[in-house]
Amino acid sequence: ITGSRTRTLQVFDTELSADTVEWCPLPQWSHVLACGTYQLQKGDDKQTAEDTAPSRIGRLYLFDCNPRPSFIPPLTETQRIDTPAVLDLKWCHVPISERPLLGMATASGEIQLYKLMESQQGTCVLKCELSTELGPDRLALSLDWSTGRGESSDVRVVSSDSSGSLTALSLGEATLTTVCQWKAHDFEAWISAFSYWDTQIVYSGGDDCKLKGWDLRMGPSSPSFTSKRHTMGVCSIHSNPHREHILATGSYDENMLLWDGRNMKLPLSETAVGGGVWRLKWHPSQEHLLLAACMHNDFHILHCQKAMEGQDAPCPVLASYILHNSLAYGADWSRLPLSNSTPPSPQEPPRTSVELTESGGHLRIQYESPTASFDTSLEDESGQYIPEQCSLPEKSSIPDPFTSPARDSQSLSCLMASCSFYDHMMHVWRWDWSPEEKQKPSEPTPLPEHSRYDGL
């Protein structure tokens, strides 16, 4: 029996390079998944030098997920929208006019807001509601909503861009208005994020290797702090929505730092994850669990309890998802409760299979044509189907992770999505964890030096 295991449920080819995935956080729409892509179009050889500015195209995908095992594959594409290249996607954590709202940061320097609507066919579709330009000659690189703790008053967005600027925007009845914009970093400002506990506080990270804090009440003329603790560009920041003052940051220097916002001189802990830390996501309900997309070193789930309690130690890796073959850029937790019943055995033998190392069996990939996706099942050496719950405790001991906290004796089952860049792949997978199984976390493998500009 293993205490932690990951299992691929479906793989989808996004055709263009995939760099961001986001599950809708609102309970009624938690089955909705969005994925953004980014493709650099090379100029034609016949063009003159003036015309060779690269064009960046993108596509926004929308999916409906039904994780019940009797429905294979779980993901159905419901919409695709051609857009400028997408650098970041974030759903507002509260409904706006009773509907979910998705924010998108684009290579055309815009923040676009899409409302989720019901189509005539009964599926969900996105409709562009608002768009605001951050300024000329810049790429919008990130955005965050002020609503991380479910507060719906004074809804705001913060964005960072390739000119090194930050922009704070306010969402009105039918407007997205710039409140203030300021130069925050030399070079690209890769990431911006609210403190979800005090939304007048904004954090930012840039290619100048600096992590900065800003108090919007004081005006953005100077930062409230500047940290040079990261040694390369700072590209991910996430405020913990469950624990006040706790902040996670990641960098091209391959380290995740955990901070107490009241003392930004020294981090609470430092964890080497063996790849540039492009995205960090706290679990929707479990305050100690952190998901990291580590560019050159896959996806990892970190357990941050001891570090948050002040024990100066790295955060152990509970699980790693290693089945992507390219830069690990986008990752998110789903709030969908997982059914724990055993799925039926596939009716007919798959046409092709790929052996992958996974405890207790091989992953057999069943191609679903022509949807550009494939589903997987776990098989033993003789090709017999292995039931999904074979290595876990009885189903009665597995709570819905989003209604009961994980105490030491309980288990978690989580649905995840992740995407990788050059191979343009999005994976949906599940992670099952039994905390009582004490296991030694695997040490991340250090990787060779790499370019900071991979992918962009």
Phi and psi in degrees as a GROMACS rama.xvg file:
@    title "Ramachandran Plot"
@    xaxis  label "Phi"
@    yaxis  label "Psi"
@TYPE xy
-105.292  146.65  THR-2
-80.4883  -18.0614  GLY-3
-147.157  131.233  SER-4
-149.791  148.906  ARG-5
-114.289  152.087  THR-6
-148.121  125.549  ARG-7
-71.7857  133.619  THR-8
-103.629  -35.5724  LEU-9
-163.112  150.325  GLN-10
-127.22  136.271  VAL-11
-128.053  131.215  PHE-12
-86.6347  116.055  ASP-13
-87.2467  -0.607216  THR-14
68.6  -51.6533  GLU-15
-95.7916  159.641  LEU-16
-59.4963  128.016  SER-17
-96.1111  132.716  ALA-18
-136.677  -2.58848  ASP-19
-154.844  133.075  THR-20
-131.88  140.785  VAL-21
-145.977  122.157  GLU-22
-81.7689  141.502  TRP-23
-66.315  128.555  CYS-24
-83.9896  -6.51766  PRO-25
-84.0824  131.227  LEU-26
-52.464  -42.9322  PRO-27
-67.6832  -22.8218  GLN-28
-120.577  23.7163  TRP-29
-69.4081  -8.611  SER-30
-82.8472  -2.19409  HIS-31
-95.8667  132.173  VAL-32
-127.064  134.523  LEU-33
-115.982  145.341  ALA-34
-136.669  133.703  CYS-35
-113.859  146.554  GLY-36
-127.827  164.066  THR-37
-147.685  122.61  TYR-38
-135.696  126.17  GLN-39
-85.4791  120.933  LEU-40
-91.7957  119.784  GLN-41
-73.1092  142.158  LYS-42
-69.7793  155.666  GLY-43
-72.8729  139.798  ASP-44
-58.6563  -28.4623  ASP-45
-79.2046  -10.9612  LYS-46
-70.6364  152.871  GLN-47
-78.6201  166.069  THR-48
-57.9381  -34.7367  ALA-49
-67.6976  -25.5034  GLU-50
-91.1842  1.04806  ASP-51
-91.0727  13.8852  THR-52
-58.8665  128.23  ALA-53
-66.1959  142.092  PRO-54
-101.072  141.119  SER-55
-117.847  114.094  ARG-56
-107.834  159.989  ILE-57
-148.56  177.109  GLY-58
-149.185  137.43  ARG-59
-105.025  121.495  LEU-60
-103.595  144.803  TYR-61
-124.536  136.354  LEU-62
-128.812  152.899  PHE-63
-111.913  132.487  ASP-64
-115.263  131.05  CYS-65
-125.232  97.2507  ASN-66
-79.4471  0.684116  PRO-67
-63.7956  131.924  ARG-68
-58.8661  -24.5952  PRO-69
-72.2255  -13.2115  SER-70
-105.78  108.575  PHE-71
-123.525  129.775  ILE-72
-79.4578  162.958  PRO-73
-72.7291  -21.2424  PRO-74
-105.122  134.13  LEU-75
-124.227  126.892  THR-76
-72.0571  129.291  GLU-77
-111.549  -18.0841  THR-78
-164.032  147.561  GLN-79
-137.986  134.814  ARG-80
-126.332  123.288  ILE-81
-75.0658  130.923  ASP-82
-141.088  173.182  THR-83
-60.179  161.589  PRO-84
-52.5214  137.622  ALA-85
-98.6047  124.221  VAL-86
-98.9091  -28.325  LEU-87
-158.305  147.908  ASP-88
-130.745  139.375  LEU-89
-148.91  130.428  LYS-90
-80.8929  141.414  TRP-91
-64.8737  139.562  CYS-92
-78.9556  -8.04457  HIS-93
-127.348  152.482  VAL-94
-69.7361  144.976  PRO-95
-114.768  122.339  ILE-96
50.8888  40.8104  SER-97
67.8478  15.1367  GLU-98
-129.158  153.571  ARG-99
-69.2603  147.468  PRO-100
-128.726  127.706  LEU-101
-108.915  126.366  LEU-102
-97.0491  142.481  GLY-103
-134.003  131.185  MET-104
-101.296  125.845  ALA-105
-118.382  162.075  THR-106
-72.2043  -10.6476  ALA-107
-87.2758  7.40622  SER-108
78.4224  25.3053  GLY-109
-114.59  150.297  GLU-110
-103.913  118.208  ILE-111
-111.297  139.419  GLN-112
-115.732  128.371  LEU-113
-115.317  131.773  TYR-114
-94.3013  137.919  LYS-115
-86.8634  121.057  LEU-116
-121.396  162.586  MET-117
-86.0947  130.507  GLU-118
-86.3429  171.439  SER-119
-65.45  -24.7645  GLN-120
-81.7039  -2.58106  GLN-121
91.5849  -4.02311  GLY-122
-90.6144  169.894  THR-123
-90.4162  139.292  CYS-124
-135.995  154.572  VAL-125
-97.2985  141.096  LEU-126
-131.08  126.713  LYS-127
-67.7062  123.982  CYS-128
-103.8  -44.7084  GLU-129
-142.275  151.544  LEU-130
-148.548  135.451  SER-131
-131.77  132.101  THR-132
-86.5622  132.975  GLU-133
-80.0319  -22.2552  LEU-134
147.435  167.826  GLY-135
-74.4862  155.744  PRO-136
55.08  48.2667  ASP-137
-151.268  153.627  ARG-138
-102.134  131.572  LEU-139
-74.1571  122.479  ALA-140
-102.738  -26.8228  LEU-141
-157.048  161.649  SER-142
-149.154  157.229  LEU-143
-145.677  149.522  ASP-144
-97.8177  151.685  TRP-145
-80.3366  0.98087  SER-146
-96.1408  19.7336  THR-147
-58.5626  -22.12  GLY-148
-106.3  16.2309  ARG-149
83.5438  12.3042  GLY-150
-78.1222  129.18  GLU-151
-107.368  -3.26569  SER-152
-86.0417  144.314  SER-153
52.5411  63.113  ASP-154
-75.691  125.703  VAL-155
-132.137  161.716  ARG-156
-125.561  141.1  VAL-157
-119.155  140.655  VAL-158
-133.696  151.766  SER-159
-121.83  156.938  SER-160
-142.266  175.808  ASP-161
-74.0984  -9.21197  SER-162
-86.5179  -2.08708  SER-163
88.7654  8.98744  GLY-164
-97.2545  155.62  SER-165
-113.825  147.862  LEU-166
-132.003  125.961  THR-167
-100.392  130.442  ALA-168
-125.077  147.139  LEU-169
-114.531  135.259  SER-170
-94.0593  117.115  LEU-171
-101.357  -161.393  GLY-172
-56.7296  -50.1586  GLU-173
-141.934  31.1538  ALA-174
-139.389  153.093  THR-175
-122.965  105.847  LEU-176
-109.557  135.571  THR-177
-71.8456  121.425  THR-178
-85.7771  -47.8213  VAL-179
-159.376  154.399  CYS-180
-139.701  136.41  GLN-181
-150.345  155.351  TRP-182
-76.8901  118.639  LYS-183
-110.8  -31.0664  ALA-184
-140.467  151.953  HIS-185
-76.4132  142.598  ASP-186
67.0913  -163.812  PHE-187
-66.027  138.147  GLU-188
-95.2441  94.555  ALA-189
-66.5277  -32.7252  TRP-190
-146.493  145.106  ILE-191
-139.371  147.607  SER-192
-158.238  145.899  ALA-193
-82.4318  152.118  PHE-194
-77.385  119.242  SER-195
-71.0553  -13.6983  TYR-196
-93.3259  -27.7844  TRP-197
-139.409  94.1591  ASP-198
-77.1012  6.01597  THR-199
-84.0979  -7.19977  GLN-200
-101.026  129.335  ILE-201
-124.957  140.686  VAL-202
-111.97  150.865  TYR-203
-145.958  154.3  SER-204
-137.123  143.152  GLY-205
-137.51  175.126  GLY-206
-74.8679  -3.5756  ASP-207
-83.4848  10.2266  ASP-208
71.0722  14.2767  CYS-209
-106.818  142.306  LYS-210
-109.091  127.44  LEU-211
-129.461  153.857  LYS-212
-117.393  147.571  GLY-213
-135.909  134.793  TRP-214
-106.217  110.497  ASP-215
-65.495  -20.3311  LEU-216
-71.4732  -28.0063  ARG-217
-88.7722  -6.30137  MET-218
82.5274  148.108  GLY-219
-89.6261  24.4615  PRO-220
-66.8257  -31.7896  SER-221
-146.023  147.226  SER-222
-72.085  153.477  PRO-223
-76.0368  -23.0786  SER-224
-157.617  156.99  PHE-225
-133.419  124.027  THR-226
-112.744  135.3  SER-227
-111.864  25.457  LYS-228
-67.5845  -36.1598  ARG-229
-72.5537  144.837  HIS-230
-102.256  -3.10063  THR-231
-137.359  -174.412  MET-232
-55.5015  137.556  GLY-233
-91.245  119.014  VAL-234
-124.447  0.0915141  CYS-235
-147.616  140.658  SER-236
-146.763  133.498  ILE-237
-145.093  125.567  HIS-238
-78.0988  136.59  SER-239
-75.7082  118.698  ASN-240
-75.5795  -9.36926  PRO-241
-104.18  -23.9303  HIS-242
-127.456  117.045  ARG-243
-61.6156  145.157  GLU-244
76.6417  -10.976  HIS-245
-86.7103  131.549  ILE-246
-138.143  136.969  LEU-247
-113.935  136.547  ALA-248
-131.32  150.674  THR-249
-137.243  159.137  GLY-250
-147.849  163.736  SER-251
-60.0955  -15.7165  TYR-252
-74.5653  3.71573  ASP-253
73.5345  20.5998  GLU-254
-120.776  142.364  ASN-255
-104.52  125.062  MET-256
-109.409  136.728  LEU-257
-106.368  132.863  LEU-258
-126.042  153.67  TRP-259
-102.754  116.98  ASP-260
-58.7531  -14.7208  GLY-261
-81.7043  -13.7594  ARG-262
-141.992  91.6585  ASN-263
-94.131  16.717  MET-264
-78.7461  -39.6604  LYS-265
-131.817  135.75  LEU-266
-72.2904  156.281  PRO-267
-67.0327  -36.9176  LEU-268
-159.586  163.488  SER-269
-133.834  128.078  GLU-270
-124.731  121.893  THR-271
-82.6184  118.096  ALA-272
-108.668  0.876493  VAL-273
74.7319  29.4432  GLY-274
-178.617  154.726  GLY-275
-59.0084  130.161  GLY-276
-91.4673  91.6343  VAL-277
-80.1666  -35.4233  TRP-278
-140.658  141.542  ARG-279
-128.16  134.963  LEU-280
-137.607  120.142  LYS-281
-72.2379  147.862  TRP-282
-61.632  145.769  HIS-283
-61.3226  -24.7726  PRO-284
-136.709  -17.2778  SER-285
-100.825  109.424  GLN-286
-65.713  -19.7434  GLU-287
-95.4504  -6.74583  HIS-288
-99.0767  131.055  LEU-289
-131.506  128.434  LEU-290
-98.8094  131.765  LEU-291
-125.296  128.791  ALA-292
-96.856  113.195  ALA-293
-109.827  42.7359  CYS-294
41.4814  -88.7041  MET-295
-86.8037  1.789  HIS-296
-139.481  41.5395  ASN-297
67.7937  -160.183  ASP-298
-117.189  137.999  PHE-299
-135.108  145.502  HIS-300
-107.631  120.803  ILE-301
-106.246  145.899  LEU-302
-107.474  114.117  HIS-303
-107.135  14.0294  CYS-304
-61.1278  -50.3293  GLN-305
-63.468  -40.4296  LYS-306
-64.0834  -39.3676  ALA-307
-68.7024  -23.3743  MET-308
-87.2429  4.74161  GLU-309
94.1593  4.72385  GLY-310
-83.4202  112.92  GLN-311
-72.3864  84.139  ASP-312
-145.992  151.199  ALA-313
-60.8656  154.517  PRO-314
-83.7551  121.144  CYS-315
-67.2185  150.643  PRO-316
-86.1008  118.225  VAL-317
-81.7897  -35.2655  LEU-318
-156.772  151.654  ALA-319
-130.338  141.728  SER-320
-113.591  114.466  TYR-321
-118.976  16.724  ILE-322
-91.4913  3.72344  LEU-323
-84.1091  151.926  HIS-324
-113.672  18.2648  ASN-325
-151.028  -172.097  SER-326
-56.8039  124.464  LEU-327
-83.101  105.932  ALA-328
-112.063  -50.2853  TYR-329
-110.863  142.392  GLY-330
-160.608  146.504  ALA-331
-158.777  151.52  ASP-332
-86.3906  141.365  TRP-333
-94.1962  149.57  SER-334
-94.9443  2.07077  ARG-335
-65.5334  126.817  LEU-336
-69.653  138.197  PRO-337
-93.315  135.894  LEU-338
-73.3934  138.967  SER-339
-107.211  15.6586  ASN-340
-77.396  155.234  SER-341
-75.0315  128.905  THR-342
-71.6692  155.576  PRO-343
-69.4975  153.851  PRO-344
-69.1324  139.909  SER-345
-54.7811  141.046  PRO-346
-70.9333  -36.8455  GLN-347
-127.598  153.202  GLU-348
-66.2209  139.13  PRO-349
-66.6825  155.978  PRO-350
-79.77  -21.0573  ARG-351
-150.053  153.631  THR-352
-142.529  153.876  SER-353
-128.248  130.532  VAL-354
-88.9277  130.555  GLU-355
-133.164  146.319  LEU-356
-74.8647  119.333  THR-357
-149.983  140.955  GLU-358
-58.1059  127.943  SER-359
85.3562  8.0002  GLY-360
167.613  -179.754  GLY-361
-107.279  149.402  HIS-362
-89.8491  118.326  LEU-363
-100.119  128.647  ARG-364
-99.5885  122.3  ILE-365
-106.51  113.386  GLN-366
-74.9297  134.035  TYR-367
-110.699  104.336  GLU-368
-103.088  145.815  SER-369
-104.143  37.1623  PRO-370
-82.6297  3.02887  THR-371
58.284  32.5845  ALA-372
-138.098  160.665  SER-373
-142.103  154.187  PHE-374
-108.223  161.203  ASP-375
-131.122  155.321  THR-376
-140.455  156.871  SER-377
-96.7533  132.261  LEU-378
-130.084  154.418  GLU-379
-90.4681  -174.21  ASP-380
-58.1935  -32.9128  GLU-381
-88.99  3.80244  SER-382
87.797  6.88225  GLY-383
-77.7364  142.238  GLN-384
-67.1671  132.462  TYR-385
-98.904  119.171  ILE-386
-57.967  146.253  PRO-387
-59.0433  -35.3225  GLU-388
-96.2427  16.563  GLN-389
-62.093  -29.8657  CYS-390
-106.16  16.8578  SER-391
-117.505  163.273  LEU-392
-64.5742  173.308  PRO-393
-57.1772  148.503  GLU-394
-58.4373  -27.6485  LYS-395
-63.1546  -23.5224  SER-396
-91.8619  1.41027  SER-397
-103.287  106.217  ILE-398
-80.2442  164.36  PRO-399
-66.6489  118.589  ASP-400
-63.5172  -14.4863  PRO-401
-103.432  5.40254  PHE-402
-121.013  -15.8669  THR-403
-136.707  137.312  SER-404
-69.7088  152.169  PRO-405
-81.9617  102.19  ALA-406
-89.9116  172.173  ARG-407
-57.3076  -27.8966  ASP-408
-93.3319  -0.978018  SER-409
-104.371  169.572  GLN-410
-119.433  157.214  SER-411
-123.433  143.899  LEU-412
-130.02  120.399  SER-413
-124.555  145.059  CYS-414
-101.547  134.646  LEU-415
-130.155  158.418  MET-416
-131.838  144.588  ALA-417
-146.707  158.619  SER-418
-144.474  154.263  CYS-419
-129.879  155.306  SER-420
-81.6609  -75.3535  PHE-421
-67.5752  -27.4625  TYR-422
-88.7377  4.85575  ASP-423
40.0474  59.902  HIS-424
-124.762  139.228  MET-425
-116.871  131.476  MET-426
-114.518  140.097  HIS-427
-111.469  130.01  VAL-428
-146.623  164.094  TRP-429
-119.575  151.487  ARG-430
-124.86  126.545  TRP-431
-114.28  131.471  ASP-432
-137.152  130.165  TRP-433
-114.486  99.4257  SER-434
-58.0219  -26.6204  PRO-435
-69.9659  -16.7296  GLU-436
-79.7154  99.8432  GLU-437
-73.5456  120.673  LYS-438
-136.915  151.488  GLN-439
-78.8337  122.864  LYS-440
-65.8065  145.666  PRO-441
-76.9075  141.917  SER-442
-82.5862  129.602  GLU-443
-63.5744  145.787  PRO-444
-87.1612  128.221  THR-445
-64.4735  148.307  PRO-446
-116.059  160.359  LEU-447
-67.0522  164.626  PRO-448
-57.8486  148.63  GLU-449
-146.625  165.977  HIS-450
-71.1282  140.898  SER-451
-72.6329  -15.5478  ARG-452
-104.817  20.4838  TYR-453
-53.8541  125.771  ASP-454
93.7422  -28.4864  GLY-455
